[in-house]
Amino acid sequence: MQDILEKAKKIKLVIFDIDGVLTSGALFIGDDGQEYKAFNSKDGHGLRMLQDGGVEVAIITGRSSNVVEHRAKDLGITRIYQGKRQKLPAYEELIKEMGVSHEEVAYVGDDVVDLPVMSKVGLAICVQDGHSFVKQHSHWITESNGGCGAGRDVCEMILDAQGKLHDMLQSYISV
């Protein structure tokens, strides 16, 4: 675990997949073709905490959905790449734009389509219910399943490694 914390100390950008990571992976599609997704509010607060702690957050997802745009906007996430079945080009564009190195990036995924990016980053993370092959190629696996707190696990682990979590949590009781 010490190796993971050392990697997490260097992180300046965390990239999240959506389906299976920030959601359970279930897709709800209405008769009108409208897509619905359920996001975990604890994950959302973790993403806000991570940003408040000075770590940038981005999304790269294979599907395109208005609901992802709405959720990202609600959480203050401006770097969103949707419809990226091949995620590596979006990743390369993002790190070039932000001026961060591979070692300063964490990526959270759950399925084999995430592996091209996960193999490049300094901290590759898979959610607990992710594909077994992805778990084999990850540095760390969350305690929680995708859409059920895995995002919060990631945020708190990184904030803890960077020495920021304790003070953040204490601020909620010392108002």
N, C-alpha and C positions, 0 to 999 in steps of 0.2 A: 504493500500500500504506500510505503514511503516514496517509491519510484513514481507512482501516480500523482502524489501530492507535489512532487518536484516538477513534474510536467504541468500540473494545474497552476502552479505559481506563475508560469510564463504566459498564461493565456490572456490575450487581449480581445479575442473575437470567438464567440461560440455560434456555430451554425447548426440550426435544427431542421430536420426533416419534419413534415407535418403528419401524414397518415401513418399511424403506428407508433409515433413518437409523442407528438403533442395531442394526438387523438388516439383512440383505441385501434384505429384502422378501419372501423366500421364506416360504411358510406350509406347515407340515407338520401335517397333520390325520390322526389315527389313526382306525381303524374305529369307535372308541367316541366319536368327536367331539372328543377331547382335542386341543388345539392345542399345537404345539411351535415354539419359535423358537430360533435360535442367536445368542447375543450374543458380542461380541468382548471378551476379557478386558482387552486394552489400553485399549479404550474405557472399560471399568469402572474401571480404575485412574485414568484421566484424570478421570473424574467425581468420584472420591474426592479427587484432587488439587485440582480446582476448588473443591470444598466446603471442603477444608482451607485453601484460599487466601481464603476468606471470600465466595465467590460461591455464591449459592443455585442449586439445580437443581430443575427441575420437568419433568413429562411431560404432554403433551396428545396423545392418540392417538384415532383414529377407531374402532378396534376395541377390544373388551373381552377380556381374557385373564388367567387366574390366573397365568400364567407372568410377565407384566409386573409384577403385584403382588409376586411372589416376588423378581424381579430388583431391583426398586426398593427393597424392604425390605433386601435384601442390601447395597445401595449406600447406604443411609441416606437415600433420597429419600422424603419424606413427601407431597409435593404431586403427586398423580397424578390426572389426569382421563382416564378411559377412556370409550369409547363416544361420543365427541364428534365426530360427522360434521361438525357445524358447530363449528369450533374457536374462533371469535371470542368467543362468550359466555363460554366457559371462560377464555379469556385475560383478558377484561375483569374477570371475577370474581377471578382470581388477582392481577392487578396492584393491584386495589383492596384486597384482603385484605393484600397485602404492603406497600402504600404506596410502590410504585416508579413512576417515570414511564416512558413509552414509550422514551425515550432510554436508560434504564438496563437495557433488556431486549434480549437476543439470542434469536433463534428459529432452530432448525435444522430444515429440512424438505427434502423431495425431490419433492413432487408438487403439483399445482395446488390441492388442498384446503388446502394450507398457506399459500397466498398471502394470504388475508384477514388472517391474523395477521402474516405477514411484511411486509405493506405498512404496518403500524403501528409496528413495533419500531425501535429505534435501530440494530440490527445484524442484518440478514437474511442467513442463511447457507444455502447449498444444498450438498448432498453432490456429489461429483464425478460420480456416475452418475445424478444427479437429472434430472428432465424439463427439456428445453432452455428452455421458456417460464419455468420457475421460475428457472433460472440467469440469464436475462435480467433478472429482477426481484430479484436478490440483490446484496448489497453484496460478498460474498465467497464463493468456492467452495472447498471443501476439496480437498486433494491426493488424499485417499483416498476410496474408494467407501463407500457406506452399509454398515454392518456389518463393515467391513474396516479400521477405524482412523479413520474420519471424525470420530467423537466425540472421539477423542484429539487429532486435528488442531485441533478447535475449542477444547478445553480448554487446550492448550498455547499456542495463539495468544493467547487472552485472558489467561492467566497471564503470558505474555511481555510483552504490551502493558502490563500492570499492574505490571511490574517484579518479579514473584514467581517466575517459572519458574526462573531460574538458581539461586537459593538452594535451591529445592525439589529440583532435580536434584542439586545438590552434596551435599545432606543424605544421599543414598543412598551416597555414597562416603566420607563423613567420619563414619562411625559409631564 
